[in-house]
Each structure stands twice: as structure tokens, then as C-alpha cells.
């Protein structure tokens, strides 16, 4: 038994050509890193104060959602639980 050599076809996919790397100039970097526009300079909150305000707001949202869930639970199961709680003396 002999085996025949198999001839492989050349790849038919797209040819990827490397693009040149863009070298940033100092002027481009300075223009790119200006995040805060001139009109808002001095009006931006300090990072610590912004962190505190966002934390307080997140806490209010979380506590409000917990209170809403508790109110929904009491409204839904209140009539069912009231006789049992009275029987327990609560």
C-alpha cells in the first residue's frame, strides 16, 4: 500500500498589511489631554466632594428601593400575616 502526496492549496483569505504607527507630537498630546473645557474651569467639584455626593445619592437610591420592597411585601402579605402576628402577641 502506497500513499500519494497531497498538494496543499495556497491560502485564499485577505492579505493583511501592517499600517504605520502614528507618532504623537507634543502639540497633539497637549490638545488631546485637555479634558476640561475653559468655560467650566473653576466650576468643577473637587474629586472628594463629588465622591461623597455620589456615595450619598447611591445610598439613598438603595435604601429607597429596600423601603419600597418592604412596603410592597407588607401591602401584599399584611392581611395574611396580621392574624398570625396577633396570635403570637406581636
SEFIZA-3560 file (N, C-alpha, C; in Angstrom, 3 decimals):
REM SEFIZA-3560
<numar><xx>0.846</xx><yy>-1.170</yy><zz>0.000</zz><atom>N</atom></numar>
<numar><xx>0.000</xx><yy>0.000</yy><zz>0.000</zz><atom>CA</atom></numar>
<numar><xx>0.894</xx><yy>1.235</yy><zz>0.000</zz><atom>C</atom></numar>
<numar><xx>0.678</xx><yy>2.103</yy><zz>-0.964</zz><atom>N</atom></numar>
<numar><xx>1.475</xx><yy>3.330</yy><zz>-1.049</zz><atom>CA</atom></numar>
<numar><xx>0.557</xx><yy>4.527</yy><zz>-0.865</zz><atom>C</atom></numar>
<numar><xx>1.121</xx><yy>5.589</yy><zz>-0.353</zz><atom>N</atom></numar>
<numar><xx>0.340</xx><yy>6.822</yy><zz>-0.168</zz><atom>CA</atom></numar>
<numar><xx>0.775</xx><yy>7.846</yy><zz>-1.193</zz><atom>C</atom></numar>
<numar><xx>-0.159</xx><yy>8.604</yy><zz>-1.635</zz><atom>N</atom></numar>
<numar><xx>0.130</xx><yy>9.658</yy><zz>-2.603</zz><atom>CA</atom></numar>
<numar><xx>0.335</xx><yy>10.981</yy><zz>-1.857</zz><atom>C</atom></numar>
<numar><xx>1.303</xx><yy>11.781</yy><zz>-2.244</zz><atom>N</atom></numar>
<numar><xx>1.476</xx><yy>13.093</yy><zz>-1.595</zz><atom>CA</atom></numar>
<numar><xx>0.288</xx><yy>14.009</yy><zz>-1.910</zz><atom>C</atom></numar>
<numar><xx>-0.108</xx><yy>14.793</yy><zz>-0.928</zz><atom>N</atom></numar>
<numar><xx>-1.235</xx><yy>15.710</yy><zz>-1.080</zz><atom>CA</atom></numar>
<numar><xx>-0.677</xx><yy>17.106</yy><zz>-1.312</zz><atom>C</atom></numar>
<numar><xx>-1.181</xx><yy>17.752</yy><zz>-2.343</zz><atom>N</atom></numar>
<numar><xx>-0.726</xx><yy>19.110</yy><zz>-2.639</zz><atom>CA</atom></numar>
<numar><xx>-1.685</xx><yy>20.100</yy><zz>-1.977</zz><atom>C</atom></numar>
<numar><xx>-1.145</xx><yy>20.982</yy><zz>-1.146</zz><atom>N</atom></numar>
<numar><xx>-1.968</xx><yy>21.959</yy><zz>-0.430</zz><atom>CA</atom></numar>
<numar><xx>-2.144</xx><yy>23.211</yy><zz>-1.272</zz><atom>C</atom></numar>
<numar><xx>-3.354</xx><yy>23.754</yy><zz>-1.251</zz><atom>N</atom></numar>
<numar><xx>-3.634</xx><yy>24.983</yy><zz>-1.995</zz><atom>CA</atom></numar>
<numar><xx>-3.128</xx><yy>26.188</yy><zz>-1.196</zz><atom>C</atom></numar>
<numar><xx>-2.722</xx><yy>27.234</yy><zz>-1.875</zz><atom>N</atom></numar>
<numar><xx>-2.284</xx><yy>28.432</yy><zz>-1.149</zz><atom>CA</atom></numar>
<numar><xx>-3.472</xx><yy>29.083</yy><zz>-0.442</zz><atom>C</atom></numar>
<numar><xx>-3.216</xx><yy>29.827</yy><zz>0.636</zz><atom>N</atom></numar>
<numar><xx>-4.319</xx><yy>30.478</yy><zz>1.354</zz><atom>CA</atom></numar>
<numar><xx>-5.030</xx><yy>31.483</yy><zz>0.454</zz><atom>C</atom></numar>
<numar><xx>-6.364</xx><yy>31.544</yy><zz>0.612</zz><atom>N</atom></numar>
<numar><xx>-7.160</xx><yy>32.416</yy><zz>-0.259</zz><atom>CA</atom></numar>
<numar><xx>-7.765</xx><yy>33.593</yy><zz>0.497</zz><atom>C</atom></numar>
<numar><xx>-7.460</xx><yy>33.746</yy><zz>1.774</zz><atom>N</atom></numar>
<numar><xx>-8.046</xx><yy>34.830</yy><zz>2.565</zz><atom>CA</atom></numar>
<numar><xx>-7.446</xx><yy>36.178</yy><zz>2.219</zz><atom>C</atom></numar>
<numar><xx>-7.985</xx><yy>37.222</yy><zz>2.855</zz><atom>N</atom></numar>
<numar><xx>-7.469</xx><yy>38.569</yy><zz>2.592</zz><atom>CA</atom></numar>
<numar><xx>-6.053</xx><yy>38.730</yy><zz>3.142</zz><atom>C</atom></numar>
<numar><xx>-5.285</xx><yy>39.521</yy><zz>2.460</zz><atom>N</atom></numar>
<numar><xx>-3.914</xx><yy>39.784</yy><zz>2.890</zz><atom>CA</atom></numar>
<numar><xx>-3.939</xx><yy>40.992</yy><zz>3.816</zz><atom>C</atom></numar>
<numar><xx>-3.380</xx><yy>40.821</yy><zz>5.002</zz><atom>N</atom></numar>
<numar><xx>-3.355</xx><yy>41.898</yy><zz>5.984</zz><atom>CA</atom></numar>
<numar><xx>-2.019</xx><yy>42.613</yy><zz>5.874</zz><atom>C</atom></numar>
<numar><xx>-2.095</xx><yy>43.906</yy><zz>5.641</zz><atom>N</atom></numar>
<numar><xx>-0.880</xx><yy>44.711</yy><zz>5.517</zz><atom>CA</atom></numar>
<numar><xx>-0.754</xx><yy>45.563</yy><zz>6.767</zz><atom>C</atom></numar>
<numar><xx>0.410</xx><yy>45.553</yy><zz>7.374</zz><atom>N</atom></numar>
<numar><xx>0.631</xx><yy>46.333</yy><zz>8.591</zz><atom>CA</atom></numar>
<numar><xx>0.579</xx><yy>47.822</yy><zz>8.276</zz><atom>C</atom></numar>
<numar><xx>-0.145</xx><yy>48.555</yy><zz>9.113</zz><atom>N</atom></numar>
<numar><xx>-0.243</xx><yy>50.001</yy><zz>8.942</zz><atom>CA</atom></numar>
<numar><xx>0.871</xx><yy>50.682</yy><zz>9.736</zz><atom>C</atom></numar>
<numar><xx>1.346</xx><yy>51.820</yy><zz>9.269</zz><atom>N</atom></numar>
<numar><xx>2.382</xx><yy>52.523</yy><zz>10.027</zz><atom>CA</atom></numar>
<numar><xx>1.821</xx><yy>53.046</yy><zz>11.346</zz><atom>C</atom></numar>
<numar><xx>2.645</xx><yy>53.069</yy><zz>12.364</zz><atom>N</atom></numar>
<numar><xx>2.244</xx><yy>53.523</yy><zz>13.687</zz><atom>CA</atom></numar>
<numar><xx>2.246</xx><yy>55.046</yy><zz>13.705</zz><atom>C</atom></numar>
<numar><xx>1.147</xx><yy>55.626</yy><zz>14.250</zz><atom>N</atom></numar>
<numar><xx>1.084</xx><yy>57.086</yy><zz>14.331</zz><atom>CA</atom></numar>
<numar><xx>1.942</xx><yy>57.555</yy><zz>15.493</zz><atom>C</atom></numar>
<numar><xx>2.849</xx><yy>58.441</yy><zz>15.228</zz><atom>N</atom></numar>
<numar><xx>3.690</xx><yy>59.023</yy><zz>16.274</zz><atom>CA</atom></numar>
<numar><xx>3.064</xx><yy>60.335</yy><zz>16.718</zz><atom>C</atom></numar>
<numar><xx>2.701</xx><yy>60.404</yy><zz>17.993</zz><atom>N</atom></numar>
<numar><xx>2.067</xx><yy>61.601</yy><zz>18.515</zz><atom>CA</atom></numar>
<numar><xx>3.096</xx><yy>62.704</yy><zz>18.696</zz><atom>C</atom></numar>
<numar><xx>2.730</xx><yy>63.902</yy><zz>18.267</zz><atom>N</atom></numar>
<numar><xx>3.586</xx><yy>65.054</yy><zz>18.530</zz><atom>CA</atom></numar>
<numar><xx>3.202</xx><yy>65.629</yy><zz>19.887</zz><atom>C</atom></numar>
<numar><xx>4.075</xx><yy>66.462</yy><zz>20.438</zz><atom>N</atom></numar>
<numar><xx>3.804</xx><yy>67.048</yy><zz>21.742</zz><atom>CA</atom></numar>
<numar><xx>2.564</xx><yy>67.945</yy><zz>21.692</zz><atom>C</atom></numar>
<numar><xx>2.379</xx><yy>68.666</yy><zz>20.603</zz><atom>N</atom></numar>
<numar><xx>1.195</xx><yy>69.529</yy><zz>20.469</zz><atom>CA</atom></numar>
<numar><xx>-0.084</xx><yy>68.698</yy><zz>20.423</zz><atom>C</atom></numar>
<numar><xx>-0.055</xx><yy>67.558</yy><zz>19.730</zz><atom>N</atom></numar>
<numar><xx>-1.233</xx><yy>66.687</yy><zz>19.680</zz><atom>CA</atom></numar>
<numar><xx>-1.556</xx><yy>66.120</yy><zz>21.052</zz><atom>C</atom></numar>
<numar><xx>-0.524</xx><yy>65.722</yy><zz>21.787</zz><atom>N</atom></numar>
<numar><xx>-0.754</xx><yy>65.186</yy><zz>23.130</zz><atom>CA</atom></numar>
<numar><xx>-1.341</xx><yy>66.246</yy><zz>24.050</zz><atom>C</atom></numar>
<numar><xx>-0.822</xx><yy>67.452</yy><zz>23.974</zz><atom>N</atom></numar>
<numar><xx>-1.356</xx><yy>68.525</yy><zz>24.824</zz><atom>CA</atom></numar>
<numar><xx>-2.812</xx><yy>68.820</yy><zz>24.474</zz><atom>C</atom></numar>
<numar><xx>-3.136</xx><yy>68.859</yy><zz>23.189</zz><atom>N</atom></numar>
<numar><xx>-4.518</xx><yy>69.126</yy><zz>22.784</zz><atom>CA</atom></numar>
<numar><xx>-5.431</xx><yy>67.968</yy><zz>23.172</zz><atom>C</atom></numar>
<numar><xx>-4.930</xx><yy>66.753</yy><zz>23.112</zz><atom>N</atom></numar>
<numar><xx>-5.738</xx><yy>65.576</yy><zz>23.413</zz><atom>CA</atom></numar>
<numar><xx>-6.010</xx><yy>65.442</yy><zz>24.904</zz><atom>C</atom></numar>
<numar><xx>-5.067</xx><yy>65.871</yy><zz>25.739</zz><atom>N</atom></numar>
<numar><xx>-5.213</xx><yy>65.680</yy><zz>27.180</zz><atom>CA</atom></numar>
<numar><xx>-5.964</xx><yy>66.819</yy><zz>27.841</zz><atom>C</atom></numar>
<numar><xx>-6.391</xx><yy>67.829</yy><zz>27.110</zz><atom>N</atom></numar>
<numar><xx>-7.212</xx><yy>68.884</yy><zz>27.702</zz><atom>CA</atom></numar>
<numar><xx>-8.635</xx><yy>68.364</yy><zz>27.813</zz><atom>C</atom></numar>
<numar><xx>-8.989</xx><yy>67.892</yy><zz>28.986</zz><atom>N</atom></numar>
<numar><xx>-10.296</xx><yy>67.261</yy><zz>29.173</zz><atom>CA</atom></numar>
<numar><xx>-11.348</xx><yy>68.297</yy><zz>29.555</zz><atom>C</atom></numar>
<numar><xx>-10.987</xx><yy>69.210</yy><zz>30.455</zz><atom>N</atom></numar>
<numar><xx>-11.945</xx><yy>70.178</yy><zz>30.979</zz><atom>CA</atom></numar>
<numar><xx>-11.929</xx><yy>71.416</yy><zz>30.088</zz><atom>C</atom></numar>
<numar><xx>-13.061</xx><yy>71.771</yy><zz>29.494</zz><atom>N</atom></numar>
<numar><xx>-13.092</xx><yy>72.982</yy><zz>28.676</zz><atom>CA</atom></numar>
<numar><xx>-12.834</xx><yy>74.229</yy><zz>29.521</zz><atom>C</atom></numar>
<numar><xx>-12.387</xx><yy>75.280</yy><zz>28.867</zz><atom>N</atom></numar>
<numar><xx>-12.060</xx><yy>76.512</yy><zz>29.594</zz><atom>CA</atom></numar>
<numar><xx>-13.293</xx><yy>77.106</yy><zz>30.271</zz><atom>C</atom></numar>
<numar><xx>-14.461</xx><yy>76.939</yy><zz>29.700</zz><atom>N</atom></numar>
<numar><xx>-15.669</xx><yy>77.550</yy><zz>30.259</zz><atom>CA</atom></numar>
<numar><xx>-16.044</xx><yy>76.947</yy><zz>31.606</zz><atom>C</atom></numar>
<numar><xx>-15.677</xx><yy>75.702</yy><zz>31.856</zz><atom>N</atom></numar>
<numar><xx>-16.076</xx><yy>75.052</yy><zz>33.107</zz><atom>CA</atom></numar>
<numar><xx>-14.950</xx><yy>75.013</yy><zz>34.129</zz><atom>C</atom></numar>
<numar><xx>-13.818</xx><yy>75.575</yy><zz>33.830</zz><atom>N</atom></numar>
<numar><xx>-12.730</xx><yy>75.552</yy><zz>34.818</zz><atom>CA</atom></numar>
<numar><xx>-13.129</xx><yy>76.367</yy><zz>36.034</zz><atom>C</atom></numar>
<numar><xx>-12.861</xx><yy>75.832</yy><zz>37.200</zz><atom>N</atom></numar>
<numar><xx>-13.213</xx><yy>76.507</yy><zz>38.431</zz><atom>CA</atom></numar>
<numar><xx>-14.605</xx><yy>76.156</yy><zz>38.917</zz><atom>C</atom></numar>
<numar><xx>-15.441</xx><yy>75.583</yy><zz>38.059</zz><atom>N</atom></numar>
<numar><xx>-16.796</xx><yy>75.207</yy><zz>38.459</zz><atom>CA</atom></numar>
<numar><xx>-16.925</xx><yy>73.712</yy><zz>38.723</zz><atom>C</atom></numar>
<numar><xx>-15.898</xx><yy>72.956</yy><zz>38.458</zz><atom>N</atom></numar>
<numar><xx>-15.941</xx><yy>71.511</yy><zz>38.653</zz><atom>CA</atom></numar>
<numar><xx>-15.737</xx><yy>71.212</yy><zz>40.134</zz><atom>C</atom></numar>
<numar><xx>-16.543</xx><yy>70.301</yy><zz>40.654</zz><atom>N</atom></numar>
<numar><xx>-16.422</xx><yy>69.940</yy><zz>42.068</zz><atom>CA</atom></numar>
<numar><xx>-15.123</xx><yy>69.186</yy><zz>42.312</zz><atom>C</atom></numar>
<numar><xx>-14.527</xx><yy>69.378</yy><zz>43.478</zz><atom>N</atom></numar>
<numar><xx>-13.347</xx><yy>68.567</yy><zz>43.810</zz><atom>CA</atom></numar>
<numar><xx>-13.714</xx><yy>67.083</yy><zz>43.839</zz><atom>C</atom></numar>
<numar><xx>-12.735</xx><yy>66.251</yy><zz>43.586</zz><atom>N</atom></numar>
<numar><xx>-12.998</xx><yy>64.813</yy><zz>43.469</zz><atom>CA</atom></numar>
<numar><xx>-13.562</xx><yy>64.234</yy><zz>44.764</zz><atom>C</atom></numar>
<numar><xx>-13.052</xx><yy>64.680</yy><zz>45.907</zz><atom>N</atom></numar>
<numar><xx>-13.527</xx><yy>64.129</yy><zz>47.182</zz><atom>CA</atom></numar>
<numar><xx>-14.996</xx><yy>64.485</yy><zz>47.415</zz><atom>C</atom></numar>
<numar><xx>-15.357</xx><yy>65.738</yy><zz>47.116</zz><atom>N</atom></numar>
<numar><xx>-16.749</xx><yy>66.150</yy><zz>47.306</zz><atom>CA</atom></numar>
<numar><xx>-17.669</xx><yy>65.426</yy><zz>46.328</zz><atom>C</atom></numar>
<numar><xx>-17.210</xx><yy>65.257</yy><zz>45.117</zz><atom>N</atom></numar>
<numar><xx>-18.006</xx><yy>64.528</yy><zz>44.127</zz><atom>CA</atom></numar>
<numar><xx>-18.199</xx><yy>63.078</yy><zz>44.569</zz><atom>C</atom></numar>
<numar><xx>-17.151</xx><yy>62.455</yy><zz>45.115</zz><atom>N</atom></numar>
<numar><xx>-17.256</xx><yy>61.077</yy><zz>45.602</zz><atom>CA</atom></numar>
<numar><xx>-18.280</xx><yy>60.982</yy><zz>46.731</zz><atom>C</atom></numar>
<numar><xx>-18.250</xx><yy>61.941</yy><zz>47.651</zz><atom>N</atom></numar>
<numar><xx>-19.191</xx><yy>61.923</yy><zz>48.772</zz><atom>CA</atom></numar>
<numar><xx>-20.622</xx><yy>62.092</yy><zz>48.265</zz><atom>C</atom></numar>
<numar><xx>-20.832</xx><yy>63.032</yy><zz>47.338</zz><atom>N</atom></numar>
<numar><xx>-22.184</xx><yy>63.252</yy><zz>46.825</zz><atom>CA</atom></numar>
<numar><xx>-22.720</xx><yy>62.036</yy><zz>46.079</zz><atom>C</atom></numar>
<numar><xx>-21.884</xx><yy>61.412</yy><zz>45.279</zz><atom>N</atom></numar>
<numar><xx>-22.319</xx><yy>60.221</yy><zz>44.544</zz><atom>CA</atom></numar>
<numar><xx>-22.593</xx><yy>59.070</yy><zz>45.507</zz><atom>C</atom></numar>
<numar><xx>-21.768</xx><yy>58.932</yy><zz>46.539</zz><atom>N</atom></numar>
<numar><xx>-21.983</xx><yy>57.868</yy><zz>47.526</zz><atom>CA</atom></numar>
<numar><xx>-23.296</xx><yy>58.068</yy><zz>48.277</zz><atom>C</atom></numar>
<numar><xx>-23.573</xx><yy>59.298</yy><zz>48.678</zz><atom>N</atom></numar>
<numar><xx>-24.823</xx><yy>59.579</yy><zz>49.394</zz><atom>CA</atom></numar>
<numar><xx>-26.022</xx><yy>59.321</yy><zz>48.483</zz><atom>C</atom></numar>
<numar><xx>-25.924</xx><yy>59.753</yy><zz>47.236</zz><atom>N</atom></numar>
<numar><xx>-27.019</xx><yy>59.519</yy><zz>46.293</zz><atom>CA</atom></numar>
<numar><xx>-27.250</xx><yy>58.026</yy><zz>46.073</zz><atom>C</atom></numar>
<numar><xx>-26.169</xx><yy>57.259</yy><zz>45.943</zz><atom>N</atom></numar>
<numar><xx>-26.310</xx><yy>55.812</yy><zz>45.764</zz><atom>CA</atom></numar>
<numar><xx>-26.943</xx><yy>55.174</yy><zz>47.001</zz><atom>C</atom></numar>
<numar><xx>-26.554</xx><yy>55.633</yy><zz>48.184</zz><atom>N</atom></numar>
<numar><xx>-27.138</xx><yy>55.094</yy><zz>49.415</zz><atom>CA</atom></numar>
<numar><xx>-28.631</xx><yy>55.395</yy><zz>49.487</zz><atom>C</atom></numar>
<numar><xx>-29.025</xx><yy>56.605</yy><zz>49.104</zz><atom>N</atom></numar>
<numar><xx>-30.443</xx><yy>56.973</yy><zz>49.121</zz><atom>CA</atom></numar>
<numar><xx>-31.231</xx><yy>56.101</yy><zz>48.150</zz><atom>C</atom></numar>
<numar><xx>-30.664</xx><yy>55.858</yy><zz>46.982</zz><atom>N</atom></numar>
<numar><xx>-31.352</xx><yy>55.018</yy><zz>45.996</zz><atom>CA</atom></numar>
<numar><xx>-31.511</xx><yy>53.594</yy><zz>46.521</zz><atom>C</atom></numar>
<numar><xx>-30.449</xx><yy>53.043</yy><zz>47.099</zz><atom>N</atom></numar>
<numar><xx>-30.506</xx><yy>51.666</yy><zz>47.610</zz><atom>CA</atom></numar>
<numar><xx>-31.496</xx><yy>51.564</yy><zz>48.768</zz><atom>C</atom></numar>
<numar><xx>-31.420</xx><yy>52.497</yy><zz>49.720</zz><atom>N</atom></numar>
<numar><xx>-32.336</xx><yy>52.446</yy><zz>50.861</zz><atom>CA</atom></numar>
<numar><xx>-33.784</xx><yy>52.673</yy><zz>50.420</zz><atom>C</atom></numar>
<numar><xx>-33.984</xx><yy>53.542</yy><zz>49.439</zz><atom>N</atom></numar>
<numar><xx>-35.334</xx><yy>53.762</yy><zz>48.924</zz><atom>CA</atom></numar>
<numar><xx>-35.906</xx><yy>52.522</yy><zz>48.262</zz><atom>C</atom></numar>
<numar><xx>-35.068</xx><yy>51.802</yy><zz>47.530</zz><atom>N</atom></numar>
<numar><xx>-35.560</xx><yy>50.579</yy><zz>46.884</zz><atom>CA</atom></numar>
<numar><xx>-35.857</xx><yy>49.500</yy><zz>47.921</zz><atom>C</atom></numar>
<numar><xx>-35.046</xx><yy>49.424</yy><zz>48.973</zz><atom>N</atom></numar>
<numar><xx>-35.325</xx><yy>48.454</yy><zz>50.042</zz><atom>CA</atom></numar>
<numar><xx>-36.642</xx><yy>48.810</yy><zz>50.737</zz><atom>C</atom></numar>
<numar><xx>-36.858</xx><yy>50.100</yy><zz>50.997</zz><atom>N</atom></numar>
<numar><xx>-38.109</xx><yy>50.524</yy><zz>51.634</zz><atom>CA</atom></numar>
<numar><xx>-39.307</xx><yy>50.232</yy><zz>50.737</zz><atom>C</atom></numar>
<numar><xx>-39.148</xx><yy>50.426</yy><zz>49.439</zz><atom>N</atom></numar>
<numar><xx>-40.248</xx><yy>50.136</yy><zz>48.514</zz><atom>CA</atom></numar>
<numar><xx>-40.561</xx><yy>48.643</yy><zz>48.489</zz><atom>C</atom></numar>
<numar><xx>-39.522</xx><yy>47.810</yy><zz>48.507</zz><atom>N</atom></numar>
<numar><xx>-39.756</xx><yy>46.362</yy><zz>48.539</zz><atom>CA</atom></numar>
<numar><xx>-40.439</xx><yy>45.937</yy><zz>49.834</zz><atom>C</atom></numar>
<numar><xx>-40.015</xx><yy>46.523</yy><zz>50.957</zz><atom>N</atom></numar>
<numar><xx>-40.636</xx><yy>46.201</yy><zz>52.242</zz><atom>CA</atom></numar>
<numar><xx>-42.102</xx><yy>46.644</yy><zz>52.262</zz><atom>C</atom></numar>
<numar><xx>-42.379</xx><yy>47.825</yy><zz>51.725</zz><atom>N</atom></numar>
<numar><xx>-43.765</xx><yy>48.307</yy><zz>51.676</zz><atom>CA</atom></numar>
<numar><xx>-44.627</xx><yy>47.417</yy><zz>50.786</zz><atom>C</atom></numar>
<numar><xx>-44.069</xx><yy>46.969</yy><zz>49.674</zz><atom>N</atom></numar>
<numar><xx>-44.824</xx><yy>46.073</yy><zz>48.797</zz><atom>CA</atom></numar>
<numar><xx>-45.086</xx><yy>44.738</yy><zz>49.482</zz><atom>C</atom></numar>
<numar><xx>-44.106</xx><yy>44.233</yy><zz>50.228</zz><atom>N</atom></numar>
<numar><xx>-44.283</xx><yy>42.973</yy><zz>50.954</zz><atom>CA</atom></numar>
<numar><xx>-45.385</xx><yy>43.103</yy><zz>52.000</zz><atom>C</atom></numar>
<numar><xx>-45.349</xx><yy>44.196</yy><zz>52.755</zz><atom>N</atom></numar>
<numar><xx>-46.363</xx><yy>44.399</yy><zz>53.799</zz><atom>CA</atom></numar>
<numar><xx>-47.745</xx><yy>44.579</yy><zz>53.171</zz><atom>C</atom></numar>
<numar><xx>-47.821</xx><yy>45.308</yy><zz>52.065</zz><atom>N</atom></numar>
<numar><xx>-49.121</xx><yy>45.516</yy><zz>51.418</zz><atom>CA</atom></numar>
<numar><xx>-49.672</xx><yy>44.213</yy><zz>50.855</zz><atom>C</atom></numar>
<numar><xx>-48.789</xx><yy>43.344</yy><zz>50.362</zz><atom>N</atom></numar>
<numar><xx>-49.235</xx><yy>42.095</yy><zz>49.747</zz><atom>CA</atom></numar>
<numar><xx>-49.587</xx><yy>41.044</yy><zz>50.799</zz><atom>C</atom></numar>
<numar><xx>-48.680</xx><yy>40.883</yy><zz>51.785</zz><atom>N</atom></numar>
<numar><xx>-48.864</xx><yy>39.814</yy><zz>52.769</zz><atom>CA</atom></numar>
<numar><xx>-49.423</xx><yy>40.302</yy><zz>54.096</zz><atom>C</atom></numar>
<numar><xx>-49.671</xx><yy>41.587</yy><zz>54.245</zz><atom>N</atom></numar>
<numar><xx>-50.183</xx><yy>42.116</yy><zz>55.511</zz><atom>CA</atom></numar>
<numar><xx>-51.476</xx><yy>41.475</yy><zz>55.966</zz><atom>C</atom></numar>
<numar><xx>-52.484</xx><yy>41.407</yy><zz>55.105</zz><atom>N</atom></numar>
<numar><xx>-53.751</xx><yy>40.788</yy><zz>55.531</zz><atom>CA</atom></numar>
<numar><xx>-53.595</xx><yy>39.315</yy><zz>55.900</zz><atom>C</atom></numar>
<numar><xx>-52.636</xx><yy>38.634</yy><zz>55.305</zz><atom>N</atom></numar>
<numar><xx>-52.427</xx><yy>37.218</yy><zz>55.618</zz><atom>CA</atom></numar>
<numar><xx>-51.673</xx><yy>37.067</yy><zz>56.932</zz><atom>C</atom></numar>
<numar><xx>-50.682</xx><yy>37.935</yy><zz>57.148</zz><atom>N</atom></numar>
<numar><xx>-49.832</xx><yy>37.807</yy><zz>58.328</zz><atom>CA</atom></numar>
<numar><xx>-50.441</xx><yy>38.429</yy><zz>59.584</zz><atom>C</atom></numar>
<numar><xx>-51.385</xx><yy>39.360</yy><zz>59.437</zz><atom>N</atom></numar>
<numar><xx>-51.922</xx><yy>40.064</yy><zz>60.604</zz><atom>CA</atom></numar>
<numar><xx>-52.535</xx><yy>39.115</yy><zz>61.633</zz><atom>C</atom></numar>
<numar><xx>-53.393</xx><yy>38.159</yy><zz>61.261</zz><atom>N</atom></numar>
<numar><xx>-53.941</xx><yy>37.252</yy><zz>62.287</zz><atom>CA</atom></numar>
<numar><xx>-52.854</xx><yy>36.409</yy><zz>62.963</zz><atom>C</atom></numar>
<numar><xx>-51.869</xx><yy>35.970</yy><zz>62.195</zz><atom>N</atom></numar>
<numar><xx>-50.802</xx><yy>35.157</yy><zz>62.787</zz><atom>CA</atom></numar>
<numar><xx>-49.963</xx><yy>35.986</yy><zz>63.751</zz><atom>C</atom></numar>
<numar><xx>-49.695</xx><yy>37.242</yy><zz>63.404</zz><atom>N</atom></numar>
<numar><xx>-48.913</xx><yy>38.100</yy><zz>64.299</zz><atom>CA</atom></numar>
<numar><xx>-49.703</xx><yy>38.427</yy><zz>65.562</zz><atom>C</atom></numar>
<numar><xx>-51.034</xx><yy>38.608</yy><zz>65.427</zz><atom>N</atom></numar>
<numar><xx>-51.858</xx><yy>38.852</yy><zz>66.612</zz><atom>CA</atom></numar>
<numar><xx>-51.877</xx><yy>37.623</yy><zz>67.519</zz><atom>C</atom></numar>
<numar><xx>-51.908</xx><yy>36.448</yy><zz>66.923</zz><atom>N</atom></numar>
<numar><xx>-51.911</xx><yy>35.216</yy><zz>67.721</zz><atom>CA</atom></numar>
<numar><xx>-50.591</xx><yy>35.045</yy><zz>68.464</zz><atom>C</atom></numar>
<numar><xx>-49.504</xx><yy>35.526</yy><zz>67.875</zz><atom>N</atom></numar>
<numar><xx>-48.204</xx><yy>35.448</yy><zz>68.545</zz><atom>CA</atom></numar>
<numar><xx>-48.016</xx><yy>36.556</yy><zz>69.571</zz><atom>C</atom></numar>
<numar><xx>-48.915</xx><yy>37.520</yy><zz>69.592</zz><atom>N</atom></numar>
<numar><xx>-48.809</xx><yy>38.617</yy><zz>70.546</zz><atom>CA</atom></numar>
<numar><xx>-47.893</xx><yy>39.728</yy><zz>70.064</zz><atom>C</atom></numar>
<numar><xx>-47.644</xx><yy>39.812</yy><zz>68.761</zz><atom>N</atom></numar>
<numar><xx>-46.771</xx><yy>40.870</yy><zz>68.223</zz><atom>CA</atom></numar>
<numar><xx>-47.577</xx><yy>42.015</yy><zz>67.670</zz><atom>C</atom></numar>
//
